[in-house]
Amino acid sequence: MQRLLPLLVGLLIAVGLLFSSVFVVGMRHYALLFSLGEVKQVISEPGLYFKLPPPFQNVVYLDKRILTIESPDAERIQTSEKKNLLIDSYVKWRIADPKLFYVTFGGNERAAQERLQAQIRDALNAAVNVRTVRDVISTDRDKVMAEILANVAKRAKPLGVQIVDVRLRRIEFAPEISDSVYRRMQAERTRVANELRSIGAAEGEKIRADADRQREVILAQAYAKAQAIRGAGDAQASRIYDRAYGQNPEFFKFYKSLQAYRTAFSKPSDMLVVDPSSDFFSYFKNPQPAMPAVPAKAMGK
């Protein structure tokens, strides 16, 4: 038993040295192999690797994936019109040079993000300060992002960082100018609405005037046509009267006198002051005057 104890201790030491000399590099990480505090090797391919046990060599892992920096609060940026905008952005970045990155930041991703956020703010100011609100929001939005990407990528390269993409997620007016902007927009919409109402009123007056003109023309034409028809009717009636009068003048006089009597004495309260000897009462004095025979055609038979 006493002989086996040293063997077990030696075996445990050997296993410990073996485990401390083996390390695994995954697909998501870089591995920096340090030898007495100096970077000896940068390993980017996944696999099983060997090293000397500590303290002779040790391994530090860095993230190989694309990382995201999101601004915790929207950045307040001023445009060329001296208007403040709140811009919310995010940046995609990755470690391109693990050795340089470690030398710069000591492998601290948090320190790298803070440094990159400061550079992003500077790039945002540089791109937005020379543009108007309209340019930033609509016309030059892609150019702004391209300029920020180029600016930050150029400054991040000496840090061992690659900037993959920059995006502006949200652009808003600062609260102190939002009300004035809304009031100006409301005034502009009101002006456009009043202009459209004026145009509509003018068009309405034009349509009504044209309709009135057409109405007058139609009424005039209808009146002229009615007068023509009435004149033709009166002429035809006169011809009929003349023809009837020519066939039996005495009967025609008698018939007209009856019509005059009916009109004059249509109401019991009517009063007529006339000389009894006038011709108006000739048929009252002589109700059976001598009349020639009335043709059947004249009597309407």
Phi, psi and omega in degrees: 000319179294331178285329182285334183298312177299326179294320178294319178297317179295323179294318179296320179296319180295318178295320179296317178296323179296315180294325179284347180261356180247137174216154183244132176254120179273175182289340184266001188226153162267156174234126176256119180265113182261139174236108183054045175085359181245139180292116182265324184204145174248121183247122180246346180269137179291149179156186180259128184230161180240153179207172175282148180293154176300150007268012183289318178218146176216165186238137174239133181257139175235149183286132179265346187287166174283124183254163183237135172247115177249129180292129181296326178228151178296137180281137177269111184238140181260136179273179178293342178272008181064035177248136183274132176242145174258114186244124178252124185226169172215156184229135173259128182217165178210160176280117181265324180235095185301319181296313179295320179298317181293320179297322183286312189246000182066024181078010183269107181293327180298317178296322179295318180296319179296320179295318180291324178298320177296319179294324179295319178298317179297318181293323177298313178300316182296324183277328186270327185300335183263008183234160177274172178299318180299318180297315184292320186282321189234293194292319185248022184298315179295322179295321179300314181295322179294320179294318179297317180300313181295318182295311183291321180298321179294321182279338182272340183300317177294350179266359183082020183243140174249125177271118184274316184200153176227132180225142173261112184277320187213135177230121181225159172285149174294149184304326185289342179247355181297317182297316180294323178295317179295320178296319178295320177295320179295318178297320179295316179295323178296319178298315179297319180297317179296321178297317178294322177296319179297316179297318179296318179297318178297316178296321178297316178298321179296316180294317179296318179298318179295320179295318177297320179297314178298322179298314179299319180296316181296317179296319179296317178296318179295320179295318179297318179294319179297318178297320178296316179296317180296319178296318178296321178295317179297319179297317179295320177297319178297320179296320179294316178299315180298317181294319178293319180296322180292332181285321181207085183299322183293319177293323179297318178297318179298315181296319179293325178295319177299318177298321179294319177298316182298321180289319185289326184245043182285335181238146180295334183274358181291144179230134182230123179257103184221148175295122182300338182272004181287166181292344181299327183256023183298322181279343171288322180287321182230081186292346180235072179287160178289120182230139175290164181297140182269122179298153179299324180296322180289329180279358178084014179270000000 
